[in-house]
Amino acid sequence: MLRLRRACATIARGTKFVSAGTLAIQDSSSPKIELLGVSKTFATSQGSVKALDKTNLKVATNEIVCLVGPSGCGKSTLLNLVAGFLSPSEGSVLVDATPVPGPGAERAVVFQQDSVFPWLTVAQNLAYGPKARGLHAGEVSSIVERLLSLVGLAEYRDFYPLQLSGGMKKRVDLARAYANKPAIMLMDEPFGALDVLTKEKMQIELLRLWQEEALTILFVTHDIEEALFIGDRVVVMTPRPARVAADVTVHLERELDPRRKTSADFQALRQQLMDTLSQNEAESAA
């Protein structure tokens, strides 16, 4: 049975809940991503809407942090702030201790909707980013071949997206996002539209990519089991305006086998997270 070793961490049984502001960071002295007192307010025709409220978060280099919370609580807003698509109303968003000025090639974004170019073949989709960076043909070809092999699509290199299954298109999406060698992957429910079996395959593909390429990943999901299967930590957000309600370090053995989701330890942790989400909802409604 295949296992992944978590970077810079010893795997052990048990789970640790910590409060916001005392996050369990693998390298707290120099986080890859850091949000300091971040608030975001949107102006609408009905008035101002605060999506985030004084949110603090740290993500270490090579760590996978999953964000869970109720729909509309501000998870995607947080991701878009890190991506540089939005600017904070208050506070600071830092990458490598530097304020995020806007979108950057070191931060790749993968959305739930496929972002592949339908008029290009699989290989041409993967080559698009490296070509746009001005790399020479030999280097572009080398990147494309490695990514095709990494995501298991070498035999589909000349296929167009219309000829691919949903899971295959999502693999192209993942590989295309990584073609520019980002240090950070920002993923907004990327597997949410897939069927259960394809979704589990993509979770494993992502973990293999993470193991091979030493990525830092911030992953938004509504699926608690997905968060526990993928993440080093699971951050629970409150209802809007979002704050960090709980930060959970996942010390379950990481095996590349979806059947581990049925283990007693995994299900006990899932229930703890469900209870935390339910408690947050009840306190918000009170």
C-alpha atoms as an extended CHARMM CRD file, in Angstrom:
* protein
*
       286  EXT
         1         1  MET       CA              0.0000000000        0.0000000000        0.0000000000  PROA      1               0.0000000000
         2         2  LEU       CA              1.4690000000        3.3780000000       -1.0180000000  PROA      2               0.0000000000
         3         3  ARG       CA              2.0810000000        6.0200000000        1.6040000000  PROA      3               0.0000000000
         4         4  LEU       CA              3.1260000000        9.6540000000        1.3960000000  PROA      4               0.0000000000
         5         5  ARG       CA              5.4960000000       11.0900000000        3.9680000000  PROA      5               0.0000000000
         6         6  ARG       CA              4.4540000000       14.5450000000        5.0910000000  PROA      6               0.0000000000
         7         7  ALA       CA              7.1650000000       17.1240000000        4.5570000000  PROA      7               0.0000000000
         8         8  CYS       CA              8.7890000000       18.3900000000        7.7650000000  PROA      8               0.0000000000
         9         9  ALA       CA              6.3460000000       16.4830000000        9.9880000000  PROA      9               0.0000000000
        10        10  THR       CA              6.2350000000       13.2450000000       11.9310000000  PROA      10              0.0000000000
        11        11  ILE       CA              3.0360000000       11.2850000000       11.3880000000  PROA      11              0.0000000000
        12        12  ALA       CA              1.3480000000        9.9890000000       14.5250000000  PROA      12              0.0000000000
        13        13  ARG       CA             -2.1100000000        9.0800000000       15.6950000000  PROA      13              0.0000000000
        14        14  GLY       CA             -4.2470000000       11.7340000000       17.3150000000  PROA      14              0.0000000000
        15        15  THR       CA             -5.5530000000       15.1930000000       16.4840000000  PROA      15              0.0000000000
        16        16  LYS       CA             -4.8230000000       18.6230000000       17.8470000000  PROA      16              0.0000000000
        17        17  PHE       CA             -7.3300000000       21.4880000000       17.8380000000  PROA      17              0.0000000000
        18        18  VAL       CA             -5.8200000000       24.9270000000       18.3430000000  PROA      18              0.0000000000
        19        19  SER       CA             -7.4620000000       28.3150000000       18.5280000000  PROA      19              0.0000000000
        20        20  ALA       CA             -7.1080000000       31.0660000000       15.9570000000  PROA      20              0.0000000000
        21        21  GLY       CA             -3.9220000000       33.0180000000       16.5460000000  PROA      21              0.0000000000
        22        22  THR       CA             -1.9720000000       29.9890000000       17.8430000000  PROA      22              0.0000000000
        23        23  LEU       CA             -1.8200000000       28.0200000000       14.6440000000  PROA      23              0.0000000000
        24        24  ALA       CA              0.2700000000       24.8680000000       14.3770000000  PROA      24              0.0000000000
        25        25  ILE       CA              2.8440000000       25.8300000000       11.7550000000  PROA      25              0.0000000000
        26        26  GLN       CA              5.6740000000       23.6290000000       10.5610000000  PROA      26              0.0000000000
        27        27  ASP       CA              7.9750000000       26.6760000000       10.2460000000  PROA      27              0.0000000000
        28        28  SER       CA              6.3140000000       29.5430000000       12.0600000000  PROA      28              0.0000000000
        29        29  SER       CA              9.3970000000       31.7870000000       11.7010000000  PROA      29              0.0000000000
        30        30  SER       CA              8.9290000000       32.1220000000        7.9550000000  PROA      30              0.0000000000
        31        31  PRO       CA              5.4760000000       31.1430000000        6.6560000000  PROA      31              0.0000000000
        32        32  LYS       CA              4.9750000000       30.8660000000        2.9190000000  PROA      32              0.0000000000
        33        33  ILE       CA              1.5450000000       32.5270000000        3.1680000000  PROA      33              0.0000000000
        34        34  GLU       CA              0.4030000000       34.8020000000        5.9820000000  PROA      34              0.0000000000
        35        35  LEU       CA             -2.7750000000       36.7810000000        6.6010000000  PROA      35              0.0000000000
        36        36  LEU       CA             -2.5200000000       39.3940000000        9.3480000000  PROA      36              0.0000000000
        37        37  GLY       CA             -5.7790000000       40.8760000000       10.6170000000  PROA      37              0.0000000000
        38        38  VAL       CA             -7.3400000000       40.6840000000        7.1610000000  PROA      38              0.0000000000
        39        39  SER       CA            -10.8510000000       42.0450000000        6.6180000000  PROA      39              0.0000000000
        40        40  LYS       CA            -12.6570000000       42.3490000000        3.2980000000  PROA      40              0.0000000000
        41        41  THR       CA            -15.8150000000       44.3880000000        2.7290000000  PROA      41              0.0000000000
        42        42  PHE       CA            -17.7240000000       44.5540000000       -0.5470000000  PROA      42              0.0000000000
        43        43  ALA       CA            -19.9470000000       47.4450000000       -1.5970000000  PROA      43              0.0000000000
        44        44  THR       CA            -23.2890000000       46.2560000000       -3.0160000000  PROA      44              0.0000000000
        45        45  SER       CA            -26.5270000000       47.9230000000       -4.0670000000  PROA      45              0.0000000000
        46        46  GLN       CA            -28.0010000000       46.7820000000       -0.7290000000  PROA      46              0.0000000000
        47        47  GLY       CA            -25.1000000000       48.1960000000        1.2760000000  PROA      47              0.0000000000
        48        48  SER       CA            -21.7620000000       46.9580000000        2.5390000000  PROA      48              0.0000000000
        49        49  VAL       CA            -21.1450000000       43.2300000000        3.0150000000  PROA      49              0.0000000000
        50        50  LYS       CA            -18.2330000000       42.1020000000        5.1760000000  PROA      50              0.0000000000
        51        51  ALA       CA            -16.8960000000       38.7630000000        3.9180000000  PROA      51              0.0000000000
        52        52  LEU       CA            -13.8300000000       38.4440000000        6.1840000000  PROA      52              0.0000000000
        53        53  ASP       CA            -13.2700000000       39.9300000000        9.6340000000  PROA      53              0.0000000000
        54        54  LYS       CA             -9.7860000000       40.2780000000       11.1490000000  PROA      54              0.0000000000
        55        55  THR       CA             -8.6620000000       36.9070000000        9.8480000000  PROA      55              0.0000000000
        56        56  ASN       CA             -5.2340000000       35.5180000000       10.7730000000  PROA      56              0.0000000000
        57        57  LEU       CA             -3.7250000000       32.5200000000        9.0130000000  PROA      57              0.0000000000
        58        58  LYS       CA             -0.2780000000       31.0630000000        8.3640000000  PROA      58              0.0000000000
        59        59  VAL       CA              0.6590000000       28.3700000000        5.8500000000  PROA      59              0.0000000000
        60        60  ALA       CA              4.1350000000       26.8550000000        5.9500000000  PROA      60              0.0000000000
        61        61  THR       CA              6.2440000000       26.0290000000        2.9190000000  PROA      61              0.0000000000
        62        62  ASN       CA              5.2180000000       22.6610000000        1.3690000000  PROA      62              0.0000000000
        63        63  GLU       CA              2.1560000000       22.4380000000        3.6210000000  PROA      63              0.0000000000
        64        64  ILE       CA             -1.3770000000       21.5980000000        2.4680000000  PROA      64              0.0000000000
        65        65  VAL       CA             -4.0110000000       23.6050000000        4.3300000000  PROA      65              0.0000000000
        66        66  CYS       CA             -7.6910000000       22.9850000000        3.6250000000  PROA      66              0.0000000000
        67        67  LEU       CA            -10.3730000000       25.5870000000        4.3550000000  PROA      67              0.0000000000
        68        68  VAL       CA            -13.8500000000       24.3740000000        5.2920000000  PROA      68              0.0000000000
        69        69  GLY       CA            -16.9320000000       26.3030000000        6.3700000000  PROA      69              0.0000000000
        70        70  PRO       CA            -20.5460000000       27.0470000000        5.4460000000  PROA      70              0.0000000000
        71        71  SER       CA            -21.4200000000       28.2090000000        1.9400000000  PROA      71              0.0000000000
        72        72  GLY       CA            -20.8640000000       31.9210000000        1.4110000000  PROA      72              0.0000000000
        73        73  CYS       CA            -18.7110000000       32.3430000000        4.5110000000  PROA      73              0.0000000000
        74        74  GLY       CA            -15.7450000000       33.8830000000        2.6840000000  PROA      74              0.0000000000
        75        75  LYS       CA            -13.4520000000       30.9350000000        1.8820000000  PROA      75              0.0000000000
        76        76  SER       CA            -13.1980000000       31.8570000000       -1.8020000000  PROA      76              0.0000000000
        77        77  THR       CA            -12.7020000000       35.5040000000       -0.8810000000  PROA      77              0.0000000000
        78        78  LEU       CA             -9.7150000000       34.5140000000        1.2470000000  PROA      78              0.0000000000
        79        79  LEU       CA             -8.3020000000       32.4700000000       -1.6400000000  PROA      79              0.0000000000
        80        80  ASN       CA             -8.7850000000       35.3640000000       -4.0690000000  PROA      80              0.0000000000
        81        81  LEU       CA             -6.9480000000       37.7000000000       -1.6940000000  PROA      81              0.0000000000
        82        82  VAL       CA             -3.9490000000       35.3660000000       -1.6650000000  PROA      82              0.0000000000
        83        83  ALA       CA             -4.1830000000       35.0450000000       -5.4590000000  PROA      83              0.0000000000
        84        84  GLY       CA             -4.0630000000       38.8250000000       -5.7560000000  PROA      84              0.0000000000
        85        85  PHE       CA             -7.4320000000       39.0800000000       -7.5160000000  PROA      85              0.0000000000
        86        86  LEU       CA             -8.7270000000       41.1400000000       -4.5690000000  PROA      86              0.0000000000
        87        87  SER       CA             -7.1060000000       43.5730000000       -2.1340000000  PROA      87              0.0000000000
        88        88  PRO       CA             -7.8510000000       43.5240000000        1.6060000000  PROA      88              0.0000000000
        89        89  SER       CA             -9.9620000000       46.2940000000        3.1180000000  PROA      89              0.0000000000
        90        90  GLU       CA             -7.8580000000       45.9910000000        6.2640000000  PROA      90              0.0000000000
        91        91  GLY       CA             -4.7640000000       44.0270000000        7.2370000000  PROA      91              0.0000000000
        92        92  SER       CA             -2.0190000000       42.4260000000        5.1680000000  PROA      92              0.0000000000
        93        93  VAL       CA             -1.7280000000       39.4210000000        2.8520000000  PROA      93              0.0000000000
        94        94  LEU       CA              1.8740000000       38.2550000000        2.5780000000  PROA      94              0.0000000000
        95        95  VAL       CA              3.6960000000       35.6720000000        0.4560000000  PROA      95              0.0000000000
        96        96  ASP       CA              7.3010000000       35.0550000000        1.4840000000  PROA      96              0.0000000000
        97        97  ALA       CA              6.9190000000       37.9820000000        3.9190000000  PROA      97              0.0000000000
        98        98  THR       CA              6.1200000000       40.3710000000        1.0320000000  PROA      98              0.0000000000
        99        99  PRO       CA              2.7050000000       42.0310000000        0.5120000000  PROA      99              0.0000000000
       100       100  VAL       CA              0.7700000000       40.5680000000       -2.4230000000  PROA      100             0.0000000000
       101       101  PRO       CA              0.5450000000       43.3370000000       -5.0710000000  PROA      101             0.0000000000
       102       102  GLY       CA             -1.6570000000       41.3890000000       -7.5040000000  PROA      102             0.0000000000
       103       103  PRO       CA             -1.6790000000       38.1030000000       -9.4190000000  PROA      103             0.0000000000
       104       104  GLY       CA              1.7010000000       36.4400000000       -9.9250000000  PROA      104             0.0000000000
       105       105  ALA       CA              3.1510000000       33.4390000000      -11.7330000000  PROA      105             0.0000000000
       106       106  GLU       CA              4.3440000000       31.9530000000       -8.4300000000  PROA      106             0.0000000000
       107       107  ARG       CA              0.6740000000       31.4890000000       -7.4300000000  PROA      107             0.0000000000
       108       108  ALA       CA             -1.4110000000       29.2130000000       -9.6720000000  PROA      108             0.0000000000
       109       109  VAL       CA             -5.1870000000       29.0520000000       -9.2610000000  PROA      109             0.0000000000
       110       110  VAL       CA             -7.3840000000       26.0280000000      -10.0350000000  PROA      110             0.0000000000
       111       111  PHE       CA            -11.1490000000       26.6010000000       -9.9990000000  PROA      111             0.0000000000
       112       112  GLN       CA            -14.0730000000       24.1650000000       -9.9290000000  PROA      112             0.0000000000
       113       113  GLN       CA            -14.8100000000       24.9560000000      -13.5840000000  PROA      113             0.0000000000
       114       114  ASP       CA            -12.3020000000       23.6140000000      -16.0950000000  PROA      114             0.0000000000
       115       115  SER       CA            -10.0480000000       26.3420000000      -17.4670000000  PROA      115             0.0000000000
       116       116  VAL       CA             -8.5130000000       24.3770000000      -20.3230000000  PROA      116             0.0000000000
       117       117  PHE       CA             -8.5660000000       25.8850000000      -23.8140000000  PROA      117             0.0000000000
       118       118  PRO       CA            -11.0540000000       23.7980000000      -25.8540000000  PROA      118             0.0000000000
       119       119  TRP       CA             -9.3980000000       24.6490000000      -29.1910000000  PROA      119             0.0000000000
       120       120  LEU       CA             -5.9980000000       23.2700000000      -28.0850000000  PROA      120             0.0000000000
       121       121  THR       CA             -4.9160000000       19.6630000000      -27.6490000000  PROA      121             0.0000000000
       122       122  VAL       CA             -3.8040000000       18.3420000000      -24.2630000000  PROA      122             0.0000000000
       123       123  ALA       CA             -0.1330000000       18.8970000000      -25.1380000000  PROA      123             0.0000000000
       124       124  GLN       CA             -0.8320000000       22.3700000000      -26.5200000000  PROA      124             0.0000000000
       125       125  ASN       CA             -2.7090000000       23.3170000000      -23.3400000000  PROA      125             0.0000000000
       126       126  LEU       CA              0.2880000000       22.3090000000      -21.2410000000  PROA      126             0.0000000000
       127       127  ALA       CA              2.6830000000       24.1830000000      -23.5320000000  PROA      127             0.0000000000
       128       128  TYR       CA              0.7000000000       27.4360000000      -23.4690000000  PROA      128             0.0000000000
       129       129  GLY       CA              2.1210000000       28.8450000000      -20.2220000000  PROA      129             0.0000000000
       130       130  PRO       CA              5.7880000000       27.9770000000      -20.8480000000  PROA      130             0.0000000000
       131       131  LYS       CA              5.5330000000       29.4240000000      -24.3860000000  PROA      131             0.0000000000
       132       132  ALA       CA              4.0030000000       32.6210000000      -23.0010000000  PROA      132             0.0000000000
       133       133  ARG       CA              6.9960000000       32.9070000000      -20.6740000000  PROA      133             0.0000000000
       134       134  GLY       CA              9.2810000000       32.8680000000      -23.6980000000  PROA      134             0.0000000000
       135       135  LEU       CA             10.9770000000       29.5340000000      -23.0260000000  PROA      135             0.0000000000
       136       136  HSD       CA             12.7160000000       27.9520000000      -25.9790000000  PROA      136             0.0000000000
       137       137  ALA       CA             11.0910000000       25.0340000000      -27.8170000000  PROA      137             0.0000000000
       138       138  GLY       CA             13.2940000000       22.3420000000      -26.2830000000  PROA      138             0.0000000000
       139       139  GLU       CA             12.5210000000       23.4430000000      -22.7380000000  PROA      139             0.0000000000
       140       140  VAL       CA              8.7850000000       23.7090000000      -23.4920000000  PROA      140             0.0000000000
       141       141  SER       CA              8.8020000000       20.1820000000      -24.9430000000  PROA      141             0.0000000000
       142       142  SER       CA             10.6180000000       18.8340000000      -21.8760000000  PROA      142             0.0000000000
       143       143  ILE       CA              8.0790000000       20.4280000000      -19.4980000000  PROA      143             0.0000000000
       144       144  VAL       CA              5.1320000000       19.0910000000      -21.4990000000  PROA      144             0.0000000000
       145       145  GLU       CA              6.5050000000       15.5400000000      -21.6300000000  PROA      145             0.0000000000
       146       146  ARG       CA              7.2030000000       15.4810000000      -17.8920000000  PROA      146             0.0000000000
       147       147  LEU       CA              3.7350000000       16.7640000000      -17.0200000000  PROA      147             0.0000000000
       148       148  LEU       CA              2.0040000000       14.3610000000      -19.4120000000  PROA      148             0.0000000000
       149       149  SER       CA              3.8100000000       11.5080000000      -17.6740000000  PROA      149             0.0000000000
       150       150  LEU       CA              3.1550000000       12.8970000000      -14.2010000000  PROA      150             0.0000000000
       151       151  VAL       CA             -0.6350000000       13.0600000000      -14.6650000000  PROA      151             0.0000000000
       152       152  GLY       CA             -0.8730000000        9.8940000000      -16.7840000000  PROA      152             0.0000000000
       153       153  LEU       CA             -2.0240000000       11.5140000000      -20.0270000000  PROA      153             0.0000000000
       154       154  ALA       CA              0.8710000000       10.7560000000      -22.3690000000  PROA      154             0.0000000000
       155       155  GLU       CA             -1.2880000000        8.6520000000      -24.6710000000  PROA      155             0.0000000000
       156       156  TYR       CA             -3.8920000000       11.4540000000      -24.8610000000  PROA      156             0.0000000000
       157       157  ARG       CA             -1.4580000000       14.2120000000      -25.8140000000  PROA      157             0.0000000000
       158       158  ASP       CA             -3.1770000000       14.8800000000      -29.1740000000  PROA      158             0.0000000000
       159       159  PHE       CA             -6.7370000000       14.7230000000      -27.8470000000  PROA      159             0.0000000000
       160       160  TYR       CA             -8.9120000000       17.8250000000      -27.5210000000  PROA      160             0.0000000000
       161       161  PRO       CA            -10.7590000000       18.5690000000      -24.2430000000  PROA      161             0.0000000000
       162       162  LEU       CA            -14.0940000000       17.6370000000      -25.8480000000  PROA      162             0.0000000000
       163       163  GLN       CA            -12.7360000000       14.0990000000      -26.3060000000  PROA      163             0.0000000000
       164       164  LEU       CA            -11.7840000000       13.7050000000      -22.6410000000  PROA      164             0.0000000000
       165       165  SER       CA            -13.7210000000       12.6210000000      -19.5610000000  PROA      165             0.0000000000
       166       166  GLY       CA            -14.3060000000       15.0620000000      -16.7120000000  PROA      166             0.0000000000
       167       167  GLY       CA            -11.4950000000       13.5320000000      -14.6680000000  PROA      167             0.0000000000
       168       168  MET       CA             -9.0480000000       13.7170000000      -17.5680000000  PROA      168             0.0000000000
       169       169  LYS       CA             -9.8920000000       17.3850000000      -18.1870000000  PROA      169             0.0000000000
       170       170  LYS       CA             -9.2920000000       18.1170000000      -14.5220000000  PROA      170             0.0000000000
       171       171  ARG       CA             -5.8860000000       16.4060000000      -14.7580000000  PROA      171             0.0000000000
       172       172  VAL       CA             -5.0760000000       18.6630000000      -17.7190000000  PROA      172             0.0000000000
       173       173  ASP       CA             -6.2450000000       21.6080000000      -15.6090000000  PROA      173             0.0000000000
       174       174  LEU       CA             -3.9290000000       20.5960000000      -12.7540000000  PROA      174             0.0000000000
       175       175  ALA       CA             -0.9510000000       20.0440000000      -15.0420000000  PROA      175             0.0000000000
       176       176  ARG       CA             -1.5700000000       23.2960000000      -16.9170000000  PROA      176             0.0000000000
       177       177  ALA       CA             -1.6820000000       25.2160000000      -13.6420000000  PROA      177             0.0000000000
       178       178  TYR       CA              1.6470000000       23.6950000000      -12.6700000000  PROA      178             0.0000000000
       179       179  ALA       CA              3.3350000000       24.1750000000      -16.0780000000  PROA      179             0.0000000000
       180       180  ASN       CA              4.7280000000       27.5640000000      -14.9890000000  PROA      180             0.0000000000
       181       181  LYS       CA              6.3480000000       26.0000000000      -11.8950000000  PROA      181             0.0000000000
       182       182  PRO       CA              4.3840000000       27.9150000000       -9.2360000000  PROA      182             0.0000000000
       183       183  ALA       CA              5.4630000000       27.6510000000       -5.6180000000  PROA      183             0.0000000000
       184       184  ILE       CA              1.8450000000       27.8940000000       -4.4660000000  PROA      184             0.0000000000
       185       185  MET       CA             -1.3450000000       26.2310000000       -5.7220000000  PROA      185             0.0000000000
       186       186  LEU       CA             -4.6260000000       27.9160000000       -4.7560000000  PROA      186             0.0000000000
       187       187  MET       CA             -7.5130000000       25.5290000000       -5.3100000000  PROA      187             0.0000000000
       188       188  ASP       CA            -11.1860000000       26.5410000000       -5.0600000000  PROA      188             0.0000000000
       189       189  GLU       CA            -13.3040000000       23.3570000000       -4.8620000000  PROA      189             0.0000000000
       190       190  PRO       CA            -11.4470000000       21.9390000000       -7.8880000000  PROA      190             0.0000000000
       191       191  PHE       CA            -13.0340000000       18.4860000000       -7.6670000000  PROA      191             0.0000000000
       192       192  GLY       CA            -16.5130000000       19.5430000000       -6.5390000000  PROA      192             0.0000000000
       193       193  ALA       CA            -18.2400000000       18.7480000000       -9.8380000000  PROA      193             0.0000000000
       194       194  LEU       CA            -16.7430000000       15.2700000000      -10.2500000000  PROA      194             0.0000000000
       195       195  ASP       CA            -18.3690000000       11.9390000000       -9.4030000000  PROA      195             0.0000000000
       196       196  VAL       CA            -17.1650000000       10.2010000000       -6.2310000000  PROA      196             0.0000000000
       197       197  LEU       CA            -14.7480000000        7.7380000000       -7.8530000000  PROA      197             0.0000000000
       198       198  THR       CA            -13.1870000000       10.3310000000      -10.1570000000  PROA      198             0.0000000000
       199       199  LYS       CA            -12.9450000000       12.7590000000       -7.2500000000  PROA      199             0.0000000000
       200       200  GLU       CA            -10.9850000000       10.2240000000       -5.1860000000  PROA      200             0.0000000000
       201       201  LYS       CA             -8.6380000000        9.5610000000       -8.1120000000  PROA      201             0.0000000000
       202       202  MET       CA             -7.9960000000       13.2930000000       -8.4530000000  PROA      202             0.0000000000
       203       203  GLN       CA             -7.2690000000       13.6220000000       -4.7380000000  PROA      203             0.0000000000
       204       204  ILE       CA             -4.5730000000       10.9720000000       -5.1520000000  PROA      204             0.0000000000
       205       205  GLU       CA             -3.2340000000       12.6880000000       -8.3050000000  PROA      205             0.0000000000
       206       206  LEU       CA             -2.9390000000       15.9380000000       -6.3610000000  PROA      206             0.0000000000
       207       207  LEU       CA             -1.0490000000       14.2850000000       -3.5030000000  PROA      207             0.0000000000
       208       208  ARG       CA              1.3400000000       12.6630000000       -5.9840000000  PROA      208             0.0000000000
       209       209  LEU       CA              1.9560000000       16.0410000000       -7.6470000000  PROA      209             0.0000000000
       210       210  TRP       CA              2.5280000000       17.6100000000       -4.2300000000  PROA      210             0.0000000000
       211       211  GLN       CA              5.0070000000       14.8750000000       -3.3010000000  PROA      211             0.0000000000
       212       212  GLU       CA              6.9200000000       15.1850000000       -6.5820000000  PROA      212             0.0000000000
       213       213  GLU       CA              7.0100000000       18.9670000000       -6.7790000000  PROA      213             0.0000000000
       214       214  ALA       CA              7.0890000000       20.2160000000       -3.1490000000  PROA      214             0.0000000000
       215       215  LEU       CA              4.1510000000       22.6120000000       -3.4810000000  PROA      215             0.0000000000
       216       216  THR       CA              2.4270000000       24.7810000000       -0.9100000000  PROA      216             0.0000000000
       217       217  ILE       CA             -1.3280000000       24.2870000000       -1.3250000000  PROA      217             0.0000000000
       218       218  LEU       CA             -4.3140000000       26.2510000000       -0.0110000000  PROA      218             0.0000000000
       219       219  PHE       CA             -7.4220000000       24.1890000000       -0.7940000000  PROA      219             0.0000000000
       220       220  VAL       CA            -11.0680000000       25.2770000000       -0.3870000000  PROA      220             0.0000000000
       221       221  THR       CA            -13.6600000000       22.5120000000       -0.0440000000  PROA      221             0.0000000000
       222       222  HSD       CA            -17.0930000000       21.7580000000        1.4330000000  PROA      222             0.0000000000
       223       223  ASP       CA            -16.1330000000       18.0900000000        1.7740000000  PROA      223             0.0000000000
       224       224  ILE       CA            -14.7200000000       17.3480000000        5.2330000000  PROA      224             0.0000000000
       225       225  GLU       CA            -13.4930000000       13.9010000000        4.2150000000  PROA      225             0.0000000000
       226       226  GLU       CA            -11.6420000000       15.4310000000        1.2650000000  PROA      226             0.0000000000
       227       227  ALA       CA            -10.0280000000       17.9790000000        3.5950000000  PROA      227             0.0000000000
       228       228  LEU       CA             -8.8710000000       15.2730000000        6.0120000000  PROA      228             0.0000000000
       229       229  PHE       CA             -7.6180000000       13.0190000000        3.2110000000  PROA      229             0.0000000000
       230       230  ILE       CA             -5.5750000000       15.7820000000        1.5560000000  PROA      230             0.0000000000
       231       231  GLY       CA             -4.6170000000       18.2370000000        4.2610000000  PROA      231             0.0000000000
       232       232  ASP       CA             -1.8470000000       18.6060000000        6.8040000000  PROA      232             0.0000000000
       233       233  ARG       CA             -4.2080000000       21.0050000000        8.5350000000  PROA      233             0.0000000000
       234       234  VAL       CA             -7.9190000000       21.7720000000        8.2890000000  PROA      234             0.0000000000
       235       235  VAL       CA             -8.9550000000       25.3370000000        9.0850000000  PROA      235             0.0000000000
       236       236  VAL       CA            -12.6090000000       25.7680000000       10.0340000000  PROA      236             0.0000000000
       237       237  MET       CA            -14.1460000000       29.1410000000        9.1440000000  PROA      237             0.0000000000
       238       238  THR       CA            -17.0900000000       30.7520000000       10.8990000000  PROA      238             0.0000000000
       239       239  PRO       CA            -20.2260000000       31.8980000000        9.0610000000  PROA      239             0.0000000000
       240       240  ARG       CA            -19.8490000000       35.3060000000        7.3740000000  PROA      240             0.0000000000
       241       241  PRO       CA            -18.0450000000       37.4870000000        8.1850000000  PROA      241             0.0000000000
       242       242  ALA       CA            -15.4750000000       34.7050000000        8.2660000000  PROA      242             0.0000000000
       243       243  ARG       CA            -12.8610000000       34.2670000000       10.9380000000  PROA      243             0.0000000000
       244       244  VAL       CA            -10.7740000000       31.2320000000       11.8210000000  PROA      244             0.0000000000
       245       245  ALA       CA            -12.8440000000       29.2650000000       14.3310000000  PROA      245             0.0000000000
       246       246  ALA       CA            -10.5230000000       26.2620000000       14.6910000000  PROA      246             0.0000000000
       247       247  ASP       CA             -7.2550000000       25.0050000000       13.2720000000  PROA      247             0.0000000000
       248       248  VAL       CA             -6.8560000000       21.2300000000       13.2010000000  PROA      248             0.0000000000
       249       249  THR       CA             -3.5250000000       19.4890000000       12.6820000000  PROA      249             0.0000000000
       250       250  VAL       CA             -4.1970000000       16.1350000000       11.0090000000  PROA      250             0.0000000000
       251       251  HSD       CA             -1.9070000000       13.4670000000       12.4490000000  PROA      251             0.0000000000
       252       252  LEU       CA             -3.4750000000       10.5160000000       10.6500000000  PROA      252             0.0000000000
       253       253  GLU       CA             -1.2280000000        8.2920000000        8.5870000000  PROA      253             0.0000000000
       254       254  ARG       CA             -1.4220000000        9.5040000000        4.9960000000  PROA      254             0.0000000000
       255       255  GLU       CA             -1.9660000000        6.5640000000        2.6660000000  PROA      255             0.0000000000
       256       256  LEU       CA             -2.7810000000        6.8220000000       -1.0160000000  PROA      256             0.0000000000
       257       257  ASP       CA             -5.8630000000        4.6950000000       -0.5070000000  PROA      257             0.0000000000
       258       258  PRO       CA             -9.3740000000        6.2100000000       -0.2360000000  PROA      258             0.0000000000
       259       259  ARG       CA            -10.4320000000        3.2610000000        1.9400000000  PROA      259             0.0000000000
       260       260  ARG       CA             -8.6650000000        4.8540000000        4.8890000000  PROA      260             0.0000000000
       261       261  LYS       CA            -11.5960000000        7.2770000000        5.0330000000  PROA      261             0.0000000000
       262       262  THR       CA            -13.5720000000        4.4340000000        6.6320000000  PROA      262             0.0000000000
       263       263  SER       CA            -11.1330000000        3.9410000000        9.5360000000  PROA      263             0.0000000000
       264       264  ALA       CA            -12.3230000000        4.6320000000       13.0760000000  PROA      264             0.0000000000
       265       265  ASP       CA             -9.7250000000        7.3850000000       13.6420000000  PROA      265             0.0000000000
       266       266  PHE       CA            -10.6340000000        9.1350000000       10.3770000000  PROA      266             0.0000000000
       267       267  GLN       CA            -14.3640000000        9.0200000000       11.0670000000  PROA      267             0.0000000000
       268       268  ALA       CA            -13.8960000000       10.2070000000       14.6640000000  PROA      268             0.0000000000
       269       269  LEU       CA            -12.0040000000       13.2380000000       13.4100000000  PROA      269             0.0000000000
       270       270  ARG       CA            -14.6220000000       13.8550000000       10.7420000000  PROA      270             0.0000000000
       271       271  GLN       CA            -17.3070000000       13.9070000000       13.4370000000  PROA      271             0.0000000000
       272       272  GLN       CA            -15.2950000000       16.3660000000       15.5510000000  PROA      272             0.0000000000
       273       273  LEU       CA            -15.0880000000       18.7230000000       12.5810000000  PROA      273             0.0000000000
       274       274  MET       CA            -18.8040000000       18.3180000000       11.8670000000  PROA      274             0.0000000000
       275       275  ASP       CA            -19.5580000000       19.1590000000       15.5060000000  PROA      275             0.0000000000
       276       276  THR       CA            -17.3520000000       22.2630000000       15.2730000000  PROA      276             0.0000000000
       277       277  LEU       CA            -19.1350000000       23.4520000000       12.1170000000  PROA      277             0.0000000000
       278       278  SER       CA            -22.5540000000       22.8150000000       13.6780000000  PROA      278             0.0000000000
       279       279  GLN       CA            -21.5970000000       24.6810000000       16.8430000000  PROA      279             0.0000000000
       280       280  ASN       CA            -20.3970000000       27.6660000000       14.7900000000  PROA      280             0.0000000000
       281       281  GLU       CA            -23.6620000000       27.7120000000       12.8290000000  PROA      281             0.0000000000
       282       282  ALA       CA            -25.7200000000       27.5790000000       16.0250000000  PROA      282             0.0000000000
       283       283  GLU       CA            -23.7180000000       30.3780000000       17.6930000000  PROA      283             0.0000000000
       284       284  SER       CA            -24.0540000000       32.5280000000       14.5670000000  PROA      284             0.0000000000
       285       285  ALA       CA            -27.8150000000       32.0140000000       14.4370000000  PROA      285             0.0000000000
       286       286  ALA       CA            -28.3010000000       32.7530000000       18.1540000000  PROA      286             0.0000000000
